[in-house]
């Protein structure tokens, strides 16, 4: 038997996503552990975020905490996305 602590929201969202794939939470955990055994490795690529990613993560956390956005309107968001997609 295996017990895992996960916040309720994550559990509900993961259960729904897995159900859409035809898997239960137990199926997913068994599949995950089976891959660890077969591959003798963690089945997901884990990386330390680079400086740019860490800065974006910090900005995002700050924005969520203060309930503010970087762009004031949806049009500003789309303009920013368009401008940055050309880079």
VENFENNOR-V882259 format. One record per run of one state. SS is the DSSP state (@ for helix, = for strand, . for the rest). FROM is the first residue (numbers start at 0). TO is the last residue. If there is no record, write none. Layout:
SS	FROM	TO
SS	FROM	TO
This chain:
.	0	6
@	7	19
.	20	23
@	24	38
.	39	49
@	50	65
.	66	72
@	73	84
.	85	86
